[in-house]
Amino acid sequence: MVVPTVSVIIASYNAMPYLTRCIASVAEQSIGQEALEVIVVNDGSTDGTAKELDRLSSVYPGLLDVVHQANSGGPSAPRNVGLDRAQGQFVFFLDADDYLGPEALERMVAMAERNGTDVVLGKMVGVGGRGAPTSMFRRNQPKTDVFSSRVYWTLNPMKLFRRELLERHHLRFPTDLRIGEDQLFVGPAYLNASGISVLADHDCLFWVEREDSSNITLQTQGSEPRLKFLPRVVDMVLENVPPGSGRDHLAHRHLTVEVQQLLGHLVHEPRAEQQKNLARLADIIAPLWHEGLHGRLSAMARLRLHLIRHGMLDELLELLRFEEEAKESGVATPVVVEGGRAYARYPFFRDPALAVTDKCYDVTRQLGLRHHVSRAELLGNTLHLAGHAYFHRVATLDVTTELVLRERGGAAEYRFPVTHTATPGLGADEDQGRYEYEKAGFEAVVDITTAADGLPLADGLWDISLAVGAQGLSREVRIGSKRADGVSGKAATHVVDTVDGARAVTLYATKPHGNLTLDVGEKKHEVLRRLSLGTVGWASDASAVLEITGQCTLAAYPSDALAVVLTSDQGGSAAFPVSRTAAGAFTVRIPVSALAAGEWGGELRLGDWSLPLPGLPKDMAPAKWRQRGLPRYAKPVADITDRFAVQVARTNLAKAVVSRLR
């Protein structure tokens, strides 16, 4: 028997009309049907799902393994039935509402095999208004784990699992839970996996919200189902992860996502139920909570947990109303700035009757930094930057913003004052214009020949940042990712004059983030890659004139510094400056009649950089002219074709006469 590569397990309950698209998306996978086994468990559907499965079995003969069973009340039992029947090397769980991108399984299997990982997360896309998780899909991660990534923020089972992992640890879905059962399956799988891969550059799973919102998670109401599974999830964390940063990382998710979802149901319950369930919730989260978690959590999450832990039901309900109103208004909460810290004016801030600690309101690290670059260019030796930068919700008073150049991979750092400029009207397009930033502008001028405390900047990559400061707050941010349309991020290499000679300086935006960096000394951007030579030949419009074509894509260089320089075996030399077009092309004309007799070689030269001139064509005819009445000629040096070599000489009259007489 051929072992399938992937067993796709679909638990199906009243899944019409979504089921048809779901199964078609599996049957049409690029990995090929021969690599698949598709197990569909009909969990007592009453809407025609059974009939459609029978039809699809004839459409895809030999592909579907259909199981009909009485309704179990949730997705766990049918998934377990499918898992017990699975023979594939890998298992993928797919809900009957959802569907796969055409290359999803092929790409996910390839990533697992290439990296030796046991679990693969494929990028999810919400459909029909359903929100899909995104924080873990910002980039591909060939091999990561649950503690050093955001994978724990998606605990649904729609992932690729190596079946050997599931069988080795006897992983199955608990059948006594209506929701949250997936967390008790996926969590242990993550924790025991040899590695986890994240495939973020391909849309793998399309996560559908049914038109009637009848998805089981959306239908299940009330605190009780959530209070039933959450203690078991907490126990899973406590039993498998020792105290420390790893446990705190997982606790962060449950103390925010699960707690907030549960509170969204608690607000609609009778008062007596609210009091009872709040006390239960406080007991459940107590083993996860400690003061050291403050730094991981948002101020709102800290405040929410403080009220839960202290059983402050009325205050908690008021806070939840405040959150909802703030969300609807679209206006961020004002802040108070004191002693270099910023505090949000959430409910009960410094209320003496409640004495909630200021830590629950500290948003200093959460404050958004808005920045925009309107000018970034090198002129000669000088870097010119302009734009604006400010803390969201903090008025631009006592502004102390500085420009920072920091050597990448080194310890050197230089700070430069900026000119603070007026920015009237800035902020009018957000928060309904509630906050104004009247002096957020900056202009900076940095001479690279004196930037290092009066000395030239050393060769290296110099990342450009702003230390944004206002009202005693200060934070650094890399700039350039947000810039005006006229500010190019394309690398612009300049050759500039310094006291130590010509140097290469390139201003460019990094990839993929788009932050501005100075490359001093060709660490990434070589001057010679910006120079190229084309053809060499006689001019068509003049006798005894060589034409050399080329291209120079440098942004700038000193006047007359770029030239074709010829040297002869007799010690002579001659330079011919290059004049290029706006597109960088150039043609240098060399009147060989002006050259002294000798064998001439040459190169394109810019300061200490040089490119050898291309060789002359072997069949190139000699040029002839008269100088002071005597005949002269220039021709390629015989047998030299790999470099530029031209011989200039006076015609030997006696030899010429003899040649003619013959």
C-alpha positions as CSV (number, residue, x, y, z in Angstrom):
1,M,0.0,0.0,0.0
2,V,1.3,3.4,-1.0
3,V,1.4,5.7,2.1
4,P,-0.1,9.1,1.3
5,T,1.9,12.2,1.9
6,V,-0.9,14.1,3.5
7,S,-4.1,13.0,5.2
8,V,-6.6,15.9,5.0
9,I,-9.2,15.5,7.8
10,I,-12.5,17.4,7.4
11,A,-15.1,17.5,10.2
12,S,-18.4,18.4,8.6
13,Y,-21.7,19.4,10.2
14,N,-24.4,21.2,8.2
15,A,-21.7,22.6,6.0
16,M,-23.6,23.3,2.8
17,P,-23.0,25.1,0.5
18,Y,-19.4,25.6,1.7
19,L,-18.5,21.9,1.7
20,T,-18.4,21.7,-2.1
21,R,-15.7,24.4,-2.5
22,C,-13.8,23.0,0.5
23,I,-13.4,19.6,-1.0
24,A,-12.8,20.9,-4.5
25,S,-9.9,23.0,-3.2
26,V,-8.3,19.8,-1.7
27,A,-8.8,17.7,-4.9
28,E,-7.2,20.4,-7.0
29,Q,-4.0,20.7,-4.9
30,S,-0.8,21.0,-6.9
31,I,0.7,18.2,-4.8
32,G,-1.5,15.8,-6.7
33,Q,-4.4,13.5,-5.7
34,E,-2.0,10.5,-5.6
35,A,-0.3,12.1,-2.6
36,L,-3.5,12.7,-0.7
37,E,-6.0,10.9,1.4
38,V,-9.1,12.9,2.2
39,I,-11.1,11.8,5.3
40,V,-14.5,13.5,5.7
41,V,-16.5,12.8,8.8
42,N,-20.2,13.8,8.5
43,D,-21.2,14.5,12.1
44,G,-24.9,13.9,11.8
45,S,-25.7,16.8,9.4
46,T,-29.3,17.5,8.5
47,D,-28.9,19.9,5.6
48,G,-27.9,17.8,2.7
49,T,-24.3,17.4,3.6
50,A,-24.5,13.6,3.5
51,K,-26.0,13.7,0.0
52,E,-23.4,16.1,-1.3
53,L,-20.6,13.9,0.1
54,D,-22.0,10.9,-1.8
55,R,-22.0,12.9,-4.9
56,L,-18.5,14.2,-4.4
57,S,-17.3,10.6,-3.9
58,S,-18.3,9.9,-7.5
59,V,-16.8,13.1,-8.8
60,Y,-13.4,12.2,-7.1
61,P,-13.3,8.4,-7.2
62,G,-10.8,6.9,-4.8
63,L,-10.0,10.2,-3.2
64,L,-12.6,10.6,-0.4
65,D,-13.0,8.3,2.6
66,V,-16.4,9.4,3.9
67,V,-17.7,8.5,7.4
68,H,-21.3,9.2,8.5
69,Q,-21.9,9.2,12.2
70,A,-24.5,10.5,14.7
71,N,-24.0,14.1,15.9
72,S,-21.4,14.4,18.6
73,G,-22.0,18.0,19.5
74,G,-18.7,19.5,18.5
75,P,-15.7,19.1,16.1
76,S,-13.5,17.0,18.5
77,A,-15.1,13.6,17.9
78,P,-15.1,13.7,14.1
79,R,-11.6,15.0,14.0
80,N,-10.5,12.2,16.3
81,V,-12.3,9.6,14.0
82,G,-10.4,11.1,11.1
83,L,-7.1,11.0,12.9
84,D,-7.6,7.3,13.9
85,R,-8.1,6.5,10.2
86,A,-5.3,8.6,8.8
87,Q,-2.3,6.9,7.1
88,G,-0.5,9.9,5.8
89,Q,3.0,11.1,6.7
90,F,1.4,14.5,7.5
91,V,-2.1,15.5,8.7
92,F,-3.9,18.7,7.8
93,F,-7.2,19.6,9.6
94,L,-9.5,21.6,7.4
95,D,-12.9,22.9,8.5
96,A,-15.7,22.3,6.0
97,D,-16.4,26.1,5.8
98,D,-12.9,26.8,4.7
99,Y,-10.8,26.1,1.6
100,L,-7.1,25.9,0.6
101,G,-5.0,27.9,-1.8
102,P,-4.0,25.7,-4.8
103,E,-0.4,25.2,-3.8
104,A,-0.9,25.2,0.0
105,L,-0.1,21.5,0.8
106,E,2.8,21.2,-1.7
107,R,4.5,24.2,-0.2
108,M,3.8,23.3,3.4
109,V,5.1,19.7,3.0
110,A,8.2,21.0,1.2
111,M,8.9,23.4,4.1
112,A,8.5,20.7,6.7
113,E,10.8,18.3,4.8
114,R,13.4,20.9,4.0
115,N,13.7,22.1,7.6
116,G,12.8,18.9,9.5
117,T,9.9,20.5,11.3
118,D,6.8,18.8,12.8
119,V,4.3,21.6,12.4
120,V,3.8,24.1,9.6
121,L,1.6,27.2,9.7
122,G,0.4,28.4,6.4
123,K,-0.7,32.0,5.9
124,M,-4.4,32.5,6.7
125,V,-6.7,34.9,4.9
126,G,-10.1,36.0,6.4
127,V,-13.1,35.7,4.1
128,G,-16.6,37.2,4.5
129,G,-15.6,39.4,7.4
130,R,-13.8,36.8,9.5
131,G,-10.6,38.1,11.0
132,A,-7.6,35.9,10.5
133,P,-4.4,36.0,12.7
134,T,-1.6,38.0,11.2
135,S,1.2,38.7,13.7
136,M,2.9,35.3,13.1
137,F,2.8,35.7,9.3
138,R,4.9,38.8,8.8
139,R,7.8,36.8,7.3
140,N,8.7,33.2,6.5
141,Q,10.3,31.3,9.4
142,P,11.9,28.1,8.2
143,K,12.4,26.8,11.7
144,T,11.3,28.4,14.9
145,D,9.6,27.4,18.2
146,V,6.7,28.4,20.4
147,F,8.8,30.6,22.6
148,S,10.7,32.7,20.1
149,S,7.9,33.5,17.7
150,R,4.2,34.5,17.6
151,V,2.9,31.1,16.6
152,Y,1.2,30.6,19.9
153,W,-1.2,33.4,19.0
154,T,-2.9,31.0,16.6
155,L,-4.1,27.8,18.3
156,N,-6.6,26.6,15.7
157,P,-5.7,23.2,14.3
158,M,-5.8,24.2,10.6
159,K,-2.1,23.4,10.2
160,L,0.1,20.7,8.8
161,F,1.3,18.2,11.5
162,R,3.7,15.4,11.2
163,R,1.5,12.4,12.2
164,E,4.4,10.7,14.0
165,L,4.4,13.6,16.5
166,L,0.7,13.2,17.2
167,E,0.9,9.5,17.6
168,R,4.0,9.5,19.7
169,H,2.4,11.9,22.2
170,H,-1.1,10.4,21.9
171,L,-2.6,13.7,21.0
172,R,-6.4,13.9,20.4
173,F,-9.0,16.5,20.8
174,P,-11.0,16.5,24.1
175,T,-14.6,15.6,23.4
176,D,-16.2,17.2,26.4
177,L,-15.5,20.8,25.3
178,R,-17.6,22.7,22.8
179,I,-14.9,25.4,22.3
180,G,-11.2,25.6,23.3
181,E,-10.6,22.0,22.4
182,D,-8.2,23.0,19.7
183,Q,-5.9,24.7,22.2
184,L,-5.5,21.5,24.2
185,F,-4.4,19.8,21.0
186,V,-2.3,22.4,19.3
187,G,-0.6,23.6,22.4
188,P,1.0,20.3,23.3
189,A,1.9,19.7,19.6
190,Y,3.7,23.0,19.6
191,L,5.5,22.3,22.8
192,N,6.7,18.8,21.7
193,A,7.5,19.6,18.1
194,S,11.1,19.3,16.9
195,G,10.5,22.6,15.1
196,I,7.8,24.8,13.7
197,S,7.8,26.4,10.3
198,V,5.8,29.5,9.2
199,L,4.9,29.9,5.5
200,A,4.0,33.6,5.2
201,D,4.5,34.3,1.5
202,H,1.6,32.2,0.1
203,D,-2.1,32.4,0.9
204,C,-2.6,28.8,2.2
205,L,-5.9,28.8,4.1
206,F,-9.0,30.9,3.4
207,W,-10.9,31.2,6.7
208,V,-14.5,31.7,6.0
209,E,-17.2,33.3,8.1
210,R,-20.6,31.9,7.1
211,E,-23.2,34.3,5.9
212,D,-25.4,33.4,8.9
213,S,-22.3,33.5,11.3
214,S,-23.1,29.9,12.3
215,N,-19.5,29.0,12.8
216,I,-19.4,27.1,16.1
217,T,-16.9,29.6,17.8
218,L,-19.1,32.5,16.8
219,Q,-22.3,30.7,17.9
220,T,-21.1,29.6,21.3
221,Q,-22.2,32.3,23.8
222,G,-21.6,32.9,27.5
223,S,-18.7,32.8,29.9
224,E,-19.3,29.2,31.0
225,P,-17.9,27.4,28.0
226,R,-14.8,29.5,28.2
227,L,-14.4,29.1,32.0
228,K,-14.6,25.4,31.3
229,F,-11.6,25.1,29.0
230,L,-9.4,27.9,30.3
231,P,-8.4,26.1,33.5
232,R,-7.3,23.1,31.5
233,V,-5.2,25.3,29.2
234,V,-3.6,27.0,32.2
235,D,-2.8,23.5,33.7
236,M,-1.3,22.5,30.3
237,V,1.1,25.5,30.5
238,L,2.0,25.0,34.1
239,E,2.7,21.3,33.6
240,N,4.8,21.6,30.5
241,V,6.7,24.9,30.9
242,P,8.8,25.8,33.9
243,P,8.6,29.3,35.4
244,G,10.4,31.9,33.5
245,S,10.3,33.8,30.2
246,G,8.9,30.9,28.2
247,R,5.9,30.4,30.5
248,D,5.4,34.2,30.6
249,H,5.4,34.2,26.8
250,L,2.5,31.7,26.7
251,A,0.7,33.3,29.6
252,H,0.7,36.6,27.8
253,R,-1.6,35.2,25.1
254,H,-4.1,33.7,27.6
255,L,-4.1,36.7,29.9
256,T,-5.0,38.9,26.9
257,V,-6.8,37.0,24.2
258,E,-8.8,34.5,26.2
259,V,-9.5,37.0,29.1
260,Q,-10.7,39.7,26.8
261,Q,-13.0,37.3,24.8
262,L,-14.5,35.9,28.0
263,L,-15.2,39.5,29.3
264,G,-17.0,40.2,26.1
265,H,-19.6,37.6,27.1
266,L,-19.6,38.3,30.9
267,V,-20.9,41.9,30.3
268,H,-24.2,40.4,29.0
269,E,-24.9,38.1,31.9
270,P,-27.0,38.7,35.0
271,R,-25.3,40.4,38.0
272,A,-25.1,37.3,40.1
273,E,-23.5,35.3,37.3
274,Q,-21.1,38.2,36.6
275,Q,-19.9,38.2,40.3
276,K,-19.5,34.4,40.4
277,N,-17.8,34.1,37.0
278,L,-15.5,37.0,37.8
279,A,-14.3,35.2,40.9
280,R,-13.8,32.0,39.0
281,L,-11.8,33.9,36.3
282,A,-9.6,35.5,39.0
283,D,-8.8,32.0,40.5
284,I,-8.1,30.6,37.0
285,I,-5.5,33.2,36.0
286,A,-3.8,33.5,39.4
287,P,-1.2,30.8,38.7
288,L,-0.1,32.6,35.6
289,W,0.1,36.1,37.0
290,H,3.1,37.8,38.6
291,E,4.4,41.4,38.7
292,G,7.1,40.6,36.2
293,L,4.5,40.3,33.5
294,H,3.9,44.1,33.5
295,G,6.5,44.7,30.8
296,R,4.9,42.3,28.4
297,L,1.4,43.6,28.7
298,S,-0.3,46.7,27.4
299,A,-1.5,49.2,30.0
300,M,-5.1,48.3,29.2
301,A,-4.4,44.6,29.8
302,R,-2.6,45.5,33.1
303,L,-5.6,47.5,34.3
304,R,-8.1,44.9,33.2
305,L,-6.2,42.2,35.1
306,H,-5.8,44.4,38.1
307,L,-9.6,44.8,38.3
308,I,-10.2,41.1,37.8
309,R,-7.7,40.0,40.4
310,H,-9.2,42.4,43.0
311,G,-12.8,41.4,42.2
312,M,-13.7,45.0,41.2
313,L,-16.8,44.1,39.1
314,D,-18.4,47.6,38.8
315,E,-15.1,49.2,37.8
316,L,-14.4,46.4,35.3
317,L,-17.8,46.9,33.6
318,E,-17.1,50.6,33.4
319,L,-13.7,49.9,31.9
320,L,-15.3,47.6,29.3
321,R,-17.8,50.3,28.4
322,F,-15.0,52.8,28.1
323,E,-13.1,50.4,25.7
324,E,-16.1,50.0,23.5
325,E,-16.8,53.7,23.3
326,A,-13.2,54.5,22.6
327,K,-13.2,52.0,19.8
328,E,-16.3,53.5,18.3
329,S,-15.0,57.0,18.6
330,G,-11.7,56.3,16.8
331,V,-10.0,58.8,19.2
332,A,-7.0,57.6,21.2
333,T,-7.1,58.2,25.0
334,P,-5.2,61.4,26.2
335,V,-2.0,60.9,28.1
336,V,-0.3,62.7,31.0
337,V,3.4,63.1,30.8
338,E,5.4,63.3,34.0
339,G,9.0,62.5,34.9
340,G,9.8,61.1,31.5
341,R,6.8,58.7,31.6
342,A,3.4,58.8,29.8
343,Y,0.2,57.7,31.5
344,A,-3.1,57.1,29.7
345,R,-6.2,58.7,31.2
346,Y,-8.1,55.4,31.5
347,P,-10.9,55.2,34.1
348,F,-9.8,55.5,37.7
349,F,-6.5,57.0,36.9
350,R,-5.2,58.3,40.3
351,D,-8.6,57.9,41.9
352,P,-7.7,58.1,45.6
353,A,-10.6,55.9,46.5
354,L,-9.3,53.0,44.5
355,A,-5.5,53.5,44.5
356,V,-4.8,51.7,41.3
357,T,-1.0,51.8,40.8
358,D,0.3,54.1,38.0
359,K,1.9,51.0,36.4
360,C,-1.5,50.0,35.1
361,Y,-1.6,53.3,33.1
362,D,2.0,53.6,31.9
363,V,1.9,53.7,28.1
364,T,5.4,55.1,27.6
365,R,6.6,52.1,25.6
366,Q,3.3,51.9,23.8
367,L,3.2,55.4,22.5
368,G,3.3,55.4,18.7
369,L,6.1,57.3,17.0
370,R,5.0,59.0,13.9
371,H,7.8,60.0,11.4
372,H,8.0,61.1,7.8
373,V,11.0,62.1,5.7
374,S,10.4,64.9,3.2
375,R,14.0,65.3,2.1
376,A,17.0,63.0,2.1
377,E,19.9,63.8,-0.2
378,L,23.7,64.2,-0.5
379,L,25.0,67.4,-1.9
380,G,28.8,67.3,-2.1
381,N,30.1,66.2,1.3
382,T,26.9,67.1,3.1
383,L,23.9,65.0,4.0
384,H,20.6,66.9,4.1
385,L,17.5,65.5,5.9
386,A,14.1,67.0,6.7
387,G,10.7,65.8,7.8
388,H,8.7,65.5,11.0
389,A,8.6,63.2,14.0
390,Y,6.5,63.1,17.1
391,F,5.0,61.0,19.9
392,H,1.3,60.2,19.2
393,R,-0.8,62.1,21.7
394,V,2.1,64.1,23.1
395,A,2.1,67.8,22.3
396,T,5.4,69.0,20.8
397,L,6.6,71.1,23.7
398,D,10.2,71.2,25.0
399,V,11.3,69.4,21.8
400,T,14.7,67.8,22.1
401,T,14.9,65.7,18.9
402,E,18.4,64.8,17.6
403,L,19.8,63.0,14.6
404,V,21.8,59.9,15.3
405,L,24.3,58.1,13.1
406,R,25.2,54.7,14.5
407,E,27.8,52.4,13.0
408,R,26.2,49.0,12.2
409,G,28.0,46.2,14.0
410,G,30.2,48.7,15.9
411,A,30.2,50.9,18.9
412,A,30.5,54.3,17.3
413,E,27.6,56.7,17.5
414,Y,27.4,60.4,16.7
415,R,24.5,62.8,17.6
416,F,23.7,66.0,15.8
417,P,21.3,68.8,16.7
418,V,18.5,69.5,14.3
419,T,16.6,72.6,13.5
420,H,13.1,72.3,14.9
421,T,10.5,73.6,12.4
422,A,6.9,74.5,12.6
423,T,4.3,71.9,11.3
424,P,0.9,73.7,11.5
425,G,-2.1,71.4,11.0
426,L,-0.1,68.2,11.7
427,G,-2.4,65.7,13.4
428,A,-5.6,67.0,11.9
429,D,-6.1,63.8,9.9
430,E,-6.2,61.4,12.9
431,D,-8.1,61.3,16.2
432,Q,-10.7,63.6,14.8
433,G,-8.1,66.4,15.1
434,R,-8.0,66.2,18.9
435,Y,-4.2,66.4,19.1
436,E,-1.9,68.9,17.5
437,Y,1.8,68.7,16.8
438,E,2.8,72.3,16.0
439,K,6.6,71.9,16.2
440,A,7.4,68.4,15.0
441,G,9.5,69.3,12.0
442,F,13.2,68.8,11.8
443,E,16.0,69.8,9.4
444,A,19.5,68.3,9.7
445,V,22.7,69.0,7.9
446,V,25.7,66.7,8.4
447,D,29.1,67.1,6.9
448,I,30.6,63.7,6.6
449,T,34.1,65.1,6.6
450,T,33.7,66.4,10.2
451,A,30.8,64.2,11.5
452,A,33.0,62.0,13.7
453,D,33.6,64.7,16.4
454,G,35.4,66.9,13.9
455,L,36.9,64.0,11.9
456,P,35.6,62.2,8.8
457,L,33.2,59.3,9.2
458,A,35.1,56.0,9.1
459,D,34.3,53.5,6.5
460,G,31.2,51.5,7.4
461,L,27.4,51.4,7.3
462,W,25.9,54.2,9.3
463,D,22.3,53.7,10.2
464,I,20.3,56.9,10.4
465,S,17.9,57.4,13.3
466,L,16.1,60.1,15.2
467,A,16.1,60.4,18.9
468,V,12.6,61.9,19.2
469,G,12.2,64.0,22.3
470,A,9.4,66.1,23.8
471,Q,8.3,66.9,27.4
472,G,11.1,64.7,28.8
473,L,10.2,61.7,26.7
474,S,12.8,60.3,24.4
475,R,13.0,57.3,22.1
476,E,15.0,56.4,19.0
477,V,13.4,55.4,15.7
478,R,15.0,54.5,12.4
479,I,13.6,56.8,9.7
480,G,13.0,56.5,6.0
481,S,10.3,53.8,5.9
482,K,7.8,56.6,5.5
483,R,8.9,59.2,3.1
484,A,7.6,61.6,0.5
485,D,7.0,60.4,-3.0
486,G,9.9,62.5,-4.2
487,V,12.4,61.0,-1.8
488,S,13.9,57.9,-3.5
489,G,15.1,55.0,-1.5
490,K,17.2,53.8,-4.4
491,A,20.9,53.7,-3.7
492,A,22.6,56.9,-4.8
493,T,26.4,56.6,-4.8
494,H,28.5,59.8,-4.7
495,V,32.2,60.2,-5.0
496,V,33.2,63.2,-2.9
497,D,36.4,65.1,-2.3
498,T,37.9,65.0,1.2
499,V,41.3,66.0,2.6
500,D,42.2,62.3,2.3
501,G,41.2,62.1,-1.3
502,A,38.1,60.9,-3.1
503,R,35.7,58.7,-1.1
504,A,32.5,56.8,-2.0
505,V,29.4,57.6,0.0
506,T,26.0,56.0,-0.8
507,L,22.6,57.0,0.7
508,Y,20.1,54.2,0.4
509,A,17.0,52.6,1.9
510,T,17.4,49.2,3.4
511,K,15.3,46.2,2.3
512,P,12.7,45.2,3.2
513,H,12.2,47.9,5.9
514,G,13.1,51.0,3.9
515,N,15.2,52.7,6.6
516,L,17.9,55.2,5.5
517,T,21.5,54.2,5.8
518,L,24.9,55.8,4.7
519,D,27.4,53.5,3.2
520,V,30.8,55.1,3.5
521,G,33.6,53.4,1.8
522,E,31.9,50.9,-0.5
523,K,30.8,48.3,2.1
524,K,27.8,47.4,0.0
525,H,27.9,49.7,-3.0
526,E,31.0,49.6,-5.1
527,V,31.9,52.5,-7.3
528,L,33.2,50.3,-10.2
529,R,29.8,48.6,-10.4
530,R,28.5,52.1,-11.5
531,L,31.0,52.4,-14.3
532,S,31.1,50.4,-17.5
533,L,32.7,50.6,-20.9
534,G,31.2,49.8,-24.2
535,T,32.8,49.9,-27.6
536,V,36.0,51.4,-29.1
537,G,36.2,52.5,-32.7
538,W,37.0,55.2,-35.2
539,A,34.6,58.2,-35.3
540,S,32.5,58.2,-38.4
541,D,32.5,62.0,-38.7
542,A,36.2,62.7,-38.3
543,S,39.5,61.1,-39.3
544,A,42.0,59.9,-36.7
545,V,39.5,60.2,-33.8
546,L,38.8,57.3,-31.5
547,E,35.4,57.0,-29.8
548,I,34.9,55.1,-26.6
549,T,31.4,54.6,-25.2
550,G,30.4,53.9,-21.7
551,Q,28.0,54.3,-18.8
552,C,28.3,56.1,-15.5
553,T,25.4,55.7,-13.0
554,L,27.1,57.5,-10.1
555,A,24.8,60.1,-8.6
556,A,27.7,62.7,-8.4
557,Y,31.5,63.0,-8.6
558,P,33.9,65.9,-8.6
559,S,34.0,68.0,-11.8
560,D,36.4,66.7,-14.4
561,A,37.4,63.8,-12.1
562,L,36.1,61.1,-14.5
563,A,38.4,60.8,-17.5
564,V,39.9,58.4,-20.0
565,V,43.7,58.5,-19.3
566,L,46.2,57.2,-21.9
567,T,49.8,56.4,-21.1
568,S,52.5,55.4,-23.6
569,D,55.6,53.2,-23.4
570,Q,57.6,56.4,-24.0
571,G,56.4,57.9,-20.7
572,G,53.8,60.2,-22.2
573,S,50.3,60.6,-20.8
574,A,47.0,62.3,-21.9
575,A,43.7,62.7,-20.2
576,F,40.3,63.2,-21.8
577,P,37.5,64.3,-19.4
578,V,34.1,62.4,-19.6
579,S,30.9,64.3,-20.2
580,R,27.8,62.2,-19.7
581,T,24.2,62.6,-20.6
582,A,21.4,62.8,-18.0
583,A,20.9,59.0,-18.4
584,G,24.6,58.4,-17.6
585,A,25.8,57.5,-21.1
586,F,29.0,59.0,-22.4
587,T,31.2,59.0,-25.5
588,V,34.8,60.1,-25.2
589,R,36.5,61.3,-28.4
590,I,40.3,60.9,-28.5
591,P,42.2,62.6,-31.4
592,V,45.0,60.2,-31.9
593,S,46.7,62.7,-34.2
594,A,47.5,64.7,-31.0
595,L,49.3,61.7,-29.4
596,A,53.1,61.4,-29.6
597,A,54.6,58.4,-31.2
598,G,54.5,55.3,-29.1
599,E,52.4,52.4,-27.9
600,W,49.4,53.7,-25.9
601,G,47.4,51.9,-23.3
602,G,44.6,53.3,-21.2
603,E,41.9,53.2,-18.6
604,L,38.8,55.0,-17.4
605,R,39.9,56.7,-14.2
606,L,38.0,58.3,-11.3
607,G,40.3,59.1,-8.4
608,D,41.8,55.8,-7.3
609,W,39.3,53.8,-9.2
610,S,40.0,52.6,-12.7
611,L,38.6,50.4,-15.4
612,P,40.9,49.1,-18.2
613,L,39.7,50.2,-21.7
614,P,38.4,47.4,-23.9
615,G,40.6,46.0,-26.6
616,L,40.5,47.3,-30.2
617,P,38.9,45.1,-32.9
618,K,41.5,42.9,-34.6
619,D,40.3,43.9,-38.0
620,M,40.3,47.6,-37.3
621,A,41.8,49.6,-40.2
622,P,44.6,52.0,-39.4
623,A,44.0,55.8,-39.3
624,K,46.2,58.0,-41.4
625,W,47.0,61.7,-41.4
626,R,49.8,64.1,-42.1
627,Q,51.6,66.1,-39.5
628,R,54.0,68.9,-40.7
629,G,53.7,67.3,-44.1
630,L,54.8,63.9,-43.0
631,P,52.5,60.9,-43.0
632,R,51.6,59.3,-39.7
633,Y,49.3,56.4,-38.7
634,A,47.6,54.8,-35.7
635,K,46.5,51.2,-35.6
636,P,45.9,48.4,-33.0
637,V,49.0,46.8,-31.7
638,A,49.4,43.4,-33.4
639,D,48.4,40.3,-31.3
640,I,47.0,42.4,-28.4
641,T,43.2,42.1,-28.2
642,D,42.5,41.6,-24.4
643,R,43.3,45.3,-23.6
644,F,43.5,48.7,-25.2
645,A,46.7,49.0,-27.2
646,V,47.2,51.4,-30.1
647,Q,50.4,52.2,-31.9
648,V,51.0,55.8,-33.1
649,A,53.9,56.2,-35.5
650,R,55.4,58.1,-38.4
651,T,55.2,56.3,-41.7
652,N,58.5,54.9,-42.9
653,L,58.6,56.4,-46.4
654,A,61.4,54.2,-47.8
655,K,59.6,51.1,-46.6
656,A,56.3,52.4,-48.0
657,V,57.9,53.0,-51.5
658,V,59.4,49.5,-51.5
659,S,56.1,48.0,-50.6
660,R,54.3,49.9,-53.4
661,L,57.0,48.8,-56.0
662,R,56.4,45.2,-55.2
